[in-house]
């Protein structure tokens, strides 16, 4: 009994030590919702810029400090949406032992090369012909001898069939089906799929430059904001010449520790050419920083003037179930945080895709309240090295107790 108590106490101590080592440094209030249910919280560049690498340290809490499960989501760079556009059927004739037909209208005379017909499930084969007309009187054959087959679905009571044909723009089309000696099939609707390429939603923001400098052959700029920010693409607007093509480098400052000394240098992110015939939108990959350096090589040309720089990234969200009667806060910045695992991940396909979007307020540093008049030495558990030593000792004790219990059970 005493061994079990000791084991449970050691586990509790280990958990408490780990929690104490994962204090959040920042918070951001989520704007209130007006209805219950799942919402998308759009994460701004400054919150993303303060997250740990991998973005594992983000948590959501309500006013009672209860953790709220969430899903992380981000926009795809592009997606294709397929929409079924139904043709108006102006005439149809279906009878046994005859040639059945239907006429449908293409009023805008769109150029099409395929046709989708939705048919009530049937397990037969039919021969068909497609023709076209501009006055609904004189008809011209487009394609003969279609073989309609496999017109059934295992999951629905109807089935979609696609008929391909040479590119045509007739105002009227006629589909004729050979029903001699047979009953007709039931065609529910006729149309086509309209495919639309959609670009992912992006967040854009201005990045001012703190200083600039022109030398004999190059121009230098420092782009900076007051806080760390997250960015994936940069777009430059330049002036000073009608035609230009300048080799350009973008870099970020870095600090390395070598032999207990700090070494400051810059790391090149991307090299490209600023060109008067281009939109000068440059993908530099996703990363967080508080400043960027830009070097433009002018060679023997007059320096260009940097008018405007815009940063952007594909929108990133946290999706959670919110209630108007509660207030919610995002907390983040815990150095040793690991990725959260919620049951919600197993049910992501049950969450609607067209969720209402909400925002959050600017991130704030969490102030640790300290006594104003008393100065104390750092406590034992405030020292990170002590915490890790305790974790190691507790781990060894757990292993020793577990091994001893296993041996005693084996002897019994």
C-alpha positions in Angstrom: 0.0 0.0 0.0 2.8 2.4 0.9 4.5 1.7 -2.3 1.4 2.6 -4.3 1.1 5.9 -2.3 4.8 6.6 -3.0 4.4 5.8 -6.7 1.3 8.1 -7.1 3.1 10.9 -5.2 6.1 10.6 -7.5 3.9 10.8 -10.6 2.0 13.8 -9.2 5.3 15.5 -8.5 6.6 14.8 -12.0 3.4 16.3 -13.5 3.5 19.4 -11.4 7.2 20.0 -12.3 6.4 19.7 -16.0 3.5 22.1 -15.8 5.6 24.6 -13.9 8.1 24.5 -16.7 5.5 25.4 -19.4 4.2 28.8 -18.5 2.7 30.8 -21.3 4.3 34.1 -22.1 1.6 35.7 -24.3 -2.2 35.9 -24.6 -4.8 37.3 -27.0 -8.5 37.7 -26.3 -10.9 36.2 -28.9 -13.6 38.5 -30.0 -17.1 37.4 -28.7 -19.3 35.2 -30.9 -23.0 35.9 -31.5 -24.1 32.2 -31.8 -23.1 28.8 -30.5 -21.1 26.4 -32.6 -17.8 26.1 -34.4 -16.1 29.2 -35.7 -12.8 29.9 -37.4 -10.4 32.3 -35.6 -8.2 34.0 -38.1 -4.7 34.3 -36.7 -2.9 37.6 -37.4 0.8 37.9 -38.4 1.9 39.1 -34.9 0.4 36.2 -33.0 1.8 33.7 -35.6 5.2 35.5 -35.3 5.3 34.8 -31.6 4.4 31.1 -31.7 7.1 28.5 -31.2 8.5 26.6 -34.2 5.8 24.1 -35.3 3.1 26.2 -33.7 2.6 23.6 -31.0 2.3 25.9 -28.0 -1.1 27.5 -28.8 -4.0 26.7 -26.4 -7.5 28.2 -25.9 -9.1 28.7 -22.5 -12.4 30.0 -21.3 -12.9 32.5 -18.5 -12.8 29.5 -16.0 -9.4 28.5 -17.3 -11.0 25.4 -18.9 -9.0 24.3 -22.0 -11.0 24.3 -25.2 -10.2 21.7 -27.9 -9.4 23.1 -31.3 -8.3 22.1 -34.8 -5.5 24.0 -36.7 -6.3 24.8 -40.4 -4.8 26.7 -43.2 -5.8 27.8 -46.7 -4.6 25.8 -49.7 -2.8 28.0 -52.3 -5.6 27.1 -54.8 -8.5 24.8 -55.1 -10.9 23.8 -57.9 -14.7 24.0 -57.3 -17.0 22.0 -59.6 -20.5 23.3 -60.0 -23.2 21.4 -61.9 -25.0 23.8 -64.3 -28.3 22.4 -65.5 -29.6 23.0 -69.0 -33.2 23.9 -69.6 -34.9 21.0 -71.4 -37.2 22.6 -74.0 -38.6 19.4 -75.5 -38.6 15.7 -74.7 -40.2 12.6 -76.1 -39.9 9.1 -74.5 -42.0 6.2 -75.8 -41.5 2.5 -76.1 -40.5 1.1 -79.5 -39.5 4.5 -80.8 -36.5 6.8 -80.9 -36.7 8.8 -77.7 -35.2 12.3 -77.6 -34.8 15.4 -75.6 -33.8 19.0 -76.7 -31.9 21.3 -74.3 -31.0 24.9 -74.6 -27.6 26.5 -74.5 -28.7 30.2 -74.6 -25.2 31.8 -74.3 -23.9 29.5 -77.0 -21.1 28.4 -74.7 -18.3 26.3 -76.1 -18.7 22.8 -74.7 -17.1 19.4 -75.3 -18.9 17.2 -72.8 -22.4 16.6 -71.5 -23.5 15.2 -68.1 -26.8 13.3 -67.9 -28.3 12.1 -64.6 -30.2 8.9 -65.1 -32.5 6.9 -62.8 -30.6 3.7 -62.0 -30.9 1.1 -64.7 -28.9 -1.9 -65.8 -29.3 -1.8 -69.6 -27.4 -0.7 -72.7 -28.6 2.0 -75.2 -27.3 3.5 -78.3 -27.5 7.3 -78.7 -26.7 10.2 -81.1 -26.0 13.9 -80.3 -26.8 16.7 -82.8 -26.9 20.5 -82.7 -28.9 23.4 -84.1 -28.9 27.2 -84.0 -32.6 27.6 -84.8 -34.1 24.4 -83.3 -35.2 23.4 -86.8 -32.2 22.4 -88.9 -30.1 19.8 -87.1 -26.4 18.7 -87.6 -25.0 15.5 -86.3 -22.1 16.0 -83.7 -21.5 12.4 -82.7 -23.1 9.0 -83.6 -23.2 5.6 -81.8 -22.8 6.5 -78.2 -23.1 3.4 -76.1 -24.8 4.2 -72.8 -24.1 1.6 -70.2 -23.2 1.1 -66.5 -26.0 3.6 -65.6 -26.4 2.7 -62.0 -25.0 3.6 -58.6 -24.6 1.4 -55.4 -25.0 4.4 -53.1 -27.7 6.5 -54.7 -30.9 5.9 -56.8 -29.4 7.9 -59.8 -26.2 7.9 -61.7 -24.3 10.6 -63.6 -22.9 9.8 -67.1 -20.6 12.0 -69.1 -20.7 12.1 -72.9 -17.7 13.6 -74.6 -17.8 15.1 -78.1 -16.0 17.6 -80.4 -16.0 21.2 -79.1 -19.3 22.8 -80.1 -21.3 26.0 -79.5 -24.8 25.3 -80.8 -27.7 27.1 -79.1 -29.7 23.8 -79.1 -28.6 20.2 -78.6 -30.6 17.1 -79.2 -29.9 13.7 -77.6 -31.6 10.8 -79.4 -31.8 7.3 -77.8 -32.7 4.2 -79.7 -35.6 2.6 -77.8 -36.9 0.3 -80.6 -38.2 -2.9 -79.0 -37.3 -1.5 -75.6 -38.7 0.7 -72.8 -37.0 4.1 -72.4 -34.6 5.1 -69.6 -35.6 7.9 -67.2 -33.3 10.9 -67.7 -33.7 13.3 -64.7 -31.6 16.2 -65.8 -29.0 17.3 -68.3 -26.1 19.8 -67.8 -22.4 20.3 -67.5 -19.8 20.9 -64.8 -18.4 24.4 -64.5 -14.9 24.3 -63.0 -13.7 27.4 -61.2 -10.1 27.8 -59.8 -10.2 29.6 -56.5 -7.1 31.0 -54.8 -6.7 30.6 -51.1 -7.6 33.6 -48.8 -4.5 35.5 -47.7 -3.7 38.1 -45.1 -1.7 41.1 -46.3 0.0 43.8 -44.3 2.4 46.7 -44.9 6.1 46.4 -43.9 7.8 49.8 -43.6 11.6 50.2 -43.9 13.6 51.7 -41.1 16.5 52.9 -43.1 18.0 52.8 -46.6 21.4 53.4 -47.9 22.8 53.8 -51.5 26.4 52.9 -52.2 28.3 53.0 -55.5 26.8 49.8 -56.9 24.1 48.7 -54.4 21.1 49.9 -52.4 20.3 48.5 -48.9 17.1 48.5 -47.0 16.0 47.2 -43.6 12.3 46.2 -43.4 11.0 46.0 -39.9 8.0 46.1 -37.6 7.7 46.8 -33.9 7.1 43.1 -33.1 8.0 39.8 -34.6 5.7 38.8 -37.5 5.0 35.8 -39.7 5.3 36.1 -43.5 5.4 33.9 -46.6 5.5 36.3 -49.5 6.8 39.8 -50.2 5.7 42.2 -52.9 7.8 45.2 -53.9 6.7 48.4 -55.6 9.6 50.3 -57.0 10.1 53.6 -58.9 13.0 55.5 -60.4 13.2 53.9 -63.8 10.7 52.8 -66.5 12.7 49.7 -67.3 14.8 47.8 -64.8 16.1 44.4 -64.0 18.1 44.2 -60.8 19.6 41.3 -58.9 18.2 41.3 -55.4 18.8 39.4 -52.2 16.6 39.1 -49.1 18.2 38.0 -45.8 17.4 37.9 -42.1 19.6 38.7 -39.1 20.7 35.8 -37.0 22.8 35.4 -33.8 25.0 32.4 -33.3 26.7 31.3 -30.0 30.3 30.1 -30.5 32.7 29.6 -27.6 30.3 31.6 -25.4 30.4 34.5 -27.8 27.6 36.0 -29.8 28.2 36.2 -33.5 25.8 38.3 -35.5 25.4 37.7 -39.2 22.7 37.6 -41.9 21.3 34.5 -43.7 20.1 34.8 -47.3 16.5 33.6 -47.8 16.0 34.3 -51.4 17.7 35.7 -54.5 15.6 37.0 -57.4 15.4 39.8 -59.9 13.3 42.9 -59.5 11.9 43.5 -63.0 9.7 46.3 -64.4 7.7 43.7 -66.3 6.9 41.6 -63.2 4.5 42.0 -60.3 7.6 41.4 -58.1 5.8 39.0 -55.8 8.4 36.8 -54.1 7.8 33.6 -52.2 10.3 33.4 -49.3 8.8 30.6 -47.4 7.0 30.8 -44.1 9.0 32.1 -41.1 8.9 34.6 -38.3 11.2 37.6 -37.8 11.1 41.2 -36.7 13.3 42.5 -39.5 14.5 41.8 -43.1 17.4 43.1 -45.1 17.1 43.8 -48.8 20.1 44.4 -51.1 19.5 45.6 -54.7 22.5 45.5 -57.0 22.4 48.6 -59.3 25.6 48.0 -61.3 26.0 51.2 -63.4 22.3 52.2 -63.1 20.8 54.9 -60.9 19.4 53.5 -57.7 15.7 52.6 -57.6 13.3 53.9 -54.9 11.4 51.4 -52.8 7.9 52.8 -52.6 6.0 50.1 -50.8 6.5 46.6 -49.5 3.6 44.2 -48.7 3.9 41.0 -46.7 1.3 38.2 -47.0 0.6 34.6 -46.1 -2.1 32.0 -46.6 -4.7 32.4 -43.8 -4.3 30.2 -40.8 -7.1 29.4 -38.4 -8.0 27.6 -35.2 -11.4 26.0 -35.3 -13.2 25.6 -32.0 -16.7 25.3 -30.5 -17.6 28.6 -28.9 -20.5 29.9 -26.9 -21.7 33.5 -26.6 -22.1 33.2 -22.8 -18.3 32.6 -22.4 -15.2 34.6 -23.1 -12.1 32.9 -24.6 -8.4 33.6 -24.6 -5.6 32.2 -26.8 -2.4 31.5 -24.7 0.9 30.7 -26.2 4.7 31.1 -25.9 5.4 28.2 -23.5 9.0 27.1 -24.3 8.6 23.4 -23.6 5.1 23.0 -24.9 4.3 19.9 -27.0 1.5 19.4 -29.6 -2.0 19.1 -28.1 -4.0 16.0 -29.0 -7.7 16.3 -28.8 -10.6 13.8 -29.6 -11.8 16.5 -32.0 -9.1 15.5 -34.5 -11.0 12.2 -35.1 -14.1 14.0 -36.1 -12.8 16.8 -38.3 -14.9 15.5 -41.2 -18.1 16.2 -39.2 -17.3 19.9 -38.9 -18.9 22.1 -41.7 -16.5 23.8 -44.0 -18.4 27.1 -44.4 -17.7 28.4 -40.8 -18.1 31.9 -39.7 -14.8 33.7 -39.2 -13.9 35.7 -36.1 -10.8 37.6 -35.1 -8.7 38.1 -32.0 -7.2 41.1 -30.3 -3.5 42.0 -30.4 -1.2 39.7 -28.5 -0.2 40.9 -25.0 2.7 39.7 -22.8 1.4 38.0 -19.7 2.7 39.9 -16.7 3.8 37.8 -13.7 2.7 39.7 -10.6 5.7 40.1 -8.3 5.8 41.8 -4.8 6.8 45.4 -5.2 8.6 45.9 -1.9 10.3 42.5 -1.3 13.3 41.4 -3.3 14.0 37.7 -3.0 16.4 35.3 -4.5 15.0 33.1 -7.3 13.2 30.1 -5.8 14.4 26.6 -6.2 11.7 25.7 -8.8 12.3 29.0 -10.7 15.6 27.7 -12.0 15.2 25.6 -15.2 18.3 23.4 -14.5 16.9 22.4 -11.1 13.5 21.5 -12.7 15.2 19.2 -15.2 17.3 17.6 -12.4 14.2 16.9 -10.4 12.5 15.4 -13.5 15.5 13.1 -14.0 15.5 12.1 -10.3 11.8 11.4 -10.3 12.2 9.3 -13.4 14.9 7.2 -11.8 12.8 6.7 -8.7 9.8 5.7 -10.7 11.9 3.1 -12.6 13.3 1.8 -9.3 9.9 1.5 -7.6 8.4 -0.2 -10.7 11.2 -2.7 -11.0 11.0 -3.6 -7.3 7.2 -4.1 -7.5 7.6 -6.4 -10.6 10.3 -8.5 -8.7 8.1 -8.9 -5.6 5.1 -9.9 -7.7 7.3 -12.5 -9.5 8.4 -14.0 -6.1 4.8 -14.3 -5.0 
